[in-house]
Amino acid sequence: MSGLKVYQAMARALAESGLGPMFGLVGDANLYLVDSFVREHGGRFLGAANESSAALMAIGYAALSGKVGLASVTHGPAVSNTLTALIEGVKSFTPVVLLCGDTAFGDRENLQDIPQRELVIATGAGFEQVRSPATAVADLARAVRRAQMERRPVALDIPTDMQHEVVPYEACPLLVSPSPPKVVPTGDDLDNAVGILAAARRPIVLAGRGAVDDEARAALLRLARRLDAPLATTLKAKGLFRGQDGDLGVFGTLSTPAAVEAILKADCVISFGASLTGYTTSHGAYLKGKRVVQVSPAAADLGRWHVPDVGLIAGVAETVEAIVHWLDEAEVAPSGFRQELSLDGAAALPVTGQARGGGRLDYVDALTRLDGMLPPDRVLVIDYGRFMVKALQLIDVPHPRHLLHTGNSGSIGLGMSYAVGAGAAEPKRPVALFVGDGGFMLGGLAEFNAAARHGTDLIVVVCNDGSYGVEHMQLRAKGMDPGLVTFDWPDFAPLAQALGGHGVTVRNGADLDRVGEAIAGGGRPLLIDLRLDPDHVPVY
């Protein structure tokens, strides 16, 4: 044991636990902690231009790496700037610790003094208070463990007047590393699930983000063969069964016509690691009249959106093993549903563009060509907006873990920061970000420079229709002038160069040839400005 100042003790505990990199923006209430983490302990710090971006970078890092993300901001407006990011982290179930400096308790006249606890709690995030200098490291450990176990952001409030107190230091592990539970289903619920599957004539096996590891994938392929059932995934598990016989692709609002036909014929769905949101179920339409078995190791996932006929709190492989065993014992014949369907190419979206005269760029054609030009081992980040539907359908990733989208809270402009965080999680893997022009200007412009400063291997595709696309579409449909949501943005390619990267403008199909050369050239970050006609950007 030895004496350290509180900020030094916290920085040391973070470093010894292997947490980091730390994303953030430095101010008077977190300056010393960040400096100690970097200078005294060799921690990596990635500075953002905005506190919201710092928190979002930590979310992107955590979402891709599966680890706890770490961000630090100063007090007052710095904390209030993170609220949208915290909401996104809560709704995406992402573990992040936000280290917030706070105004000294007695400093009532400080301009940055705000009720930080109340603001954080209003977002749905967790909140922990450093109660005293002597408990600071223990309070930090509690915040980290809560974020890890509760799968949401937790803010740790650190008053400035405590940070320079000297306290004894004793090593304290912050993270807990429980082995994944091997939960075997038993009892009446298992019996009922087996009975539902035994009676099903047209079952579908559905995988969500909680069932994308290799063991789960192999188990689900085994179950699908035993049931002779087609396979499908939620959006967040997209591509898990690519190339497998019976793959329907995405189950939900982004399903292909062939997949929709199979889904509507089905009489049973057994779901693993999926929360069955309204987007997966097409607001309940795709599960209407079907028996549903939902399997998840997390009790909180069961019945959150759709109430199943049977819910099993169990592991994927263990559940499949038990179900197949009892189906074999009862000599239940395969359903034959997969053989009944014509599934060749069912997961592939029919490519129909919106080509116009005058050499205008066809968005669908551009996406199709970009899918072949982008590095194959990419991480894909999709921001929120009208453009995202086709991007999610047409741009692939090598594994579902490498797909991140920022639509959890309905906000545009979060993608650039997600992408910087993802780049820090896997620095050897290029990141491709698709973002609308409004989202880029709202949350991407400044952090494009952050990507340049930190050497992120990033390709940004700006789907630039010069408007807020959904609102433009709505106003046009009602015969109203879309001028309120139309913008004369500056040229993005020169801006990208001024911000430390590279840029290329694409106005027509011929310009796409230069994109391939720019991507192959390797200069990063690279911005690709796709100039689109706002009246001819397809959604579905």
Disulfide bonds with the S-S distance in Angstrom:
none
